Amino acid sequence: MCGIVGYTGSDPAVPVLLDGLERLEYRGYDSAGVAVVSPDKDLQIQKCKGRLNVLRRRLESQPPLEGTVGIGHTRWATHGEPNDVNSHPHVSQNGRIAVVHNGIIENYAEIKEFLQHKGVHFRSDTDSEVVAQLLEYCFADAVDPLDAVYAVLERLEGAYALGILCADRPDMLIAARKDAPLLLGYGDGESFIASDATAIIAHTRDVAYMADGEVAVLTRAGIQVFDEYRRPVEKEHHLIQWDVAAAEKGGYAHFMFKEIMEQPEALRQTISPRLRDGVLCFEELSLPEEKLRAFDRIYLVACGSSYHVGMVGKYNLERFLRLPVEVCLASEFRYSAPLVDQRSLVIVISQSGETLDSMAALREARRRGGYILSIVNVVGSSIARESDDVLYTWAGPEIAVATTKAYSTQLVLLTMFGLWMADKLGRADPADYAAVTAELALLPGKLETVLAATDLYQYLGSQYFNRDCIFYIGRNLDYALGLEGSLKLKEISYIHSESYAAGELKHGTISLIEPGTLVVALATYGPLFDKAVSNIVEVKSRGAQVVAVTTESRLAQMEKIADHTIPIPDTHPALQPNLGVVPLQLFAYYVALQRGCDIDKPKNLAKSVTVE
Ligand code: G6P
């Protein structure tokens, strides 16, 4: 979704802004722009539809924009098509105020109509322009720019992260936040705002996360923050732990490939602090034991791939805990009057920690009395901060839109938590506990074995990249895994794909199987292997070509049936999806590569979805 970066210091602002925007590209966007204020109080803007290199070319073809204070933006269109005019920054009618905005101003039509009656002419179709125009209107009565900003914020409904420049204050940048991510960066003689830390990590690791209702005034001398009542706020500083290389490709062709390859290390980071001598420990949790014992159901709430983690989690957690577990799409949950109460544990799963639907679902669950535990990758993100307890995945920054290492780490963390909770409740089978914990320690190494077979995945990609439609089938955990495999393929290769519970095929879907249809069959879940074989035979006998993913112990059997087999090491069934997902990620990757797709930035998709 939209990305914001802002700078005030002693260096020329434009290169800092462009570098920051480039690092935010992964969030997804369709246009970009920058604005700077020159020392002689001249506000200059350049913005256009398309990728950042289009903006760079425009900037190079004109005299440089002078100024050491500026704001930049990458826009993911919601209100108004992607074009030059609708791109940010938006400028007020008199050309003295520029604004970048992330989020949606829900009452924009009403404000627009009010201002139009006052004679204001709007240039764009966006909701965001009303902020710039309303600021100009409120500035007329204001002595201090902050008076105008507070007067505007009082009238805005919806979500916003804002960066504001005033031509008359060439030393100052103002930021405000409500329900959309924005952080502050503290440098030496320079200050920053950004949608996330990747944009500014090359300049500073010292950050503070803005809270809802806060307004910040940035100058090169420092940052002052005020709450919604304009009282000064002392911000807690955080030191970003990862370095700039973690957010760069490091010689790989794509972030997605790099992040797939980082999975063994990411899993180690997730597992090792919570597994000591075969014992699971979650010291970071503050969840009281009486509360833990009182839960009578669990909700797993998420979007996209994080929802698919929940699908796997349902099978594992119900098996470990013998408690009902419901998996919910956050966008549905929030409007479904969920039956959450004080005895409900609500686990919100989110890589970014900023997904708006997941955030709204969290608030709905809290309103109904649920205890909120979140599984999040981005430290300090909104979901993490609003939860009663948070488990960080420690996967490091994930840049490719299609998630891989974040999915894997969420998956293993949820399984570990479920088993830990079962043990606390005295419901864990000791043999199962010992087997899972033993396998957890081996999991990163086994994953390395799966990653070593890239030639096989590349070969399969080259054989099947030109298909119009690919099916995924599986049972139980393999069904949940197929959902993620199918989504990966759709996201980055644009091939139509569906995933089905294999036992359900004969109730309709089998009519779609024709001679030559490609079916990716997942048969890694040992207890139902024979059933999976029957389903493969069913599609084979209707002419399907089958690529089967199975465990090494069952490979010989599968080789007799499938056209191609992908072996993965055996592990405990609860952890098998962690190994099974990797061939699916790499198959999708190589198919997309053959088709010449923009793998890291698929069309229409965004990494962090901060609108409804
Ligand atoms: C977007 C991303 C997906 C992600 C989903 C949920 O759609 O493209 O990869 O799974 O959002 O994001 P979250 O950050 O909440 O896990």
Residues whose N, C-alpha, C, O or C-beta is under 5 A from the ligand:
A	BS01	G6P	C303 G304 S305 S306 I349 S350 Q351 S352 G353 T355 V401 A402 T403 A606 K607 V609
